Amino acid sequence: MTWPGQLALAPVWHTTAGSMSVNTTHPDDDALERYALGAISDESELAPLEEHLLACTDCLTRAERMEDYVLSVRSALSQSWIQVIESGG
């Protein structure tokens, strides 16, 4: 269980020679979204996440996609507000 603001790491199962074991943990989508939004300010949460992103290309790719999504949503919202302002509404 994680508390609000706590980094959630999801176990990832790796198979070796027919047996399964937890090898490492990866941040969940919520943690990556909060990271992309700049909403993680606690260094004890931020540091392990950034260290993981340096070592895990899969999670780095997920984080980059989340950041692209956040930027596109922000851009769309900005454009919507500009249209509202320009229409006098």
C-alpha positions in Angstrom: 0.0 0.0 0.0 1.2 3.5 -0.8 0.2 6.7 0.8 -0.6 9.9 -1.2 2.7 11.4 -2.5 4.6 8.1 -2.0 6.3 6.6 -5.0 4.6 3.3 -6.0 6.9 0.7 -7.5 5.3 -2.3 -9.2 7.1 -5.6 -9.1 8.2 -6.9 -12.5 8.6 -10.6 -12.9 11.5 -12.1 -14.8 11.8 -15.7 -15.9 15.1 -17.4 -15.6 15.4 -21.1 -16.6 11.7 -21.7 -16.1 11.4 -20.2 -12.7 9.9 -16.8 -11.9 11.4 -14.3 -9.4 11.0 -10.7 -8.6 14.1 -9.1 -10.1 13.4 -5.4 -9.8 10.6 -2.9 -9.4 9.4 -0.2 -11.8 7.4 2.9 -11.1 3.7 2.7 -11.8 1.9 5.0 -14.2 0.7 7.3 -11.4 4.3 7.9 -10.2 5.4 8.6 -13.8 2.5 11.0 -14.3 3.3 12.9 -11.1 7.0 13.0 -12.2 6.0 14.5 -15.6 3.8 17.0 -13.8 6.7 18.0 -11.6 4.5 17.0 -8.6 7.2 15.0 -6.7 9.1 17.4 -4.5 10.2 15.0 -1.7 13.9 14.2 -2.5 13.5 10.8 -0.8 10.9 9.9 -3.4 12.4 11.8 -6.4 16.0 10.5 -6.1 15.2 6.7 -6.4 12.8 7.4 -9.3 15.4 9.4 -11.2 18.1 6.8 -10.5 15.8 4.1 -11.8 15.1 6.1 -15.0 18.8 6.4 -15.6 19.2 2.6 -15.4 16.0 1.4 -17.1 15.4 2.3 -20.7 11.9 0.9 -20.6 10.8 3.2 -17.8 12.6 6.1 -19.3 10.6 5.6 -22.5 7.4 5.4 -20.5 8.4 8.6 -18.6 9.1 10.4 -21.9 5.7 9.3 -23.3 4.0 10.5 -20.2 5.8 13.8 -20.4 4.8 14.2 -24.1 1.2 13.5 -23.1 1.3 16.1 -20.3 2.8 18.7 -22.6 0.1 18.0 -25.3 -2.7 18.3 -22.8 -1.2 21.6 -21.5 -0.9 22.9 -25.0 -4.5 21.9 -25.9 -5.8 23.6 -22.7 -3.8 26.7 -23.5 -5.2 26.8 -27.0 -8.7 26.4 -25.6 -8.3 29.3 -23.3 -6.9 31.5 -26.0 -9.9 30.7 -28.1 -12.2 31.6 -25.2 -10.4 34.8 -24.6 -10.4 35.8 -28.2 -14.1 35.1 -28.6 -14.8 37.3 -25.6 -16.3 34.6 -23.7 
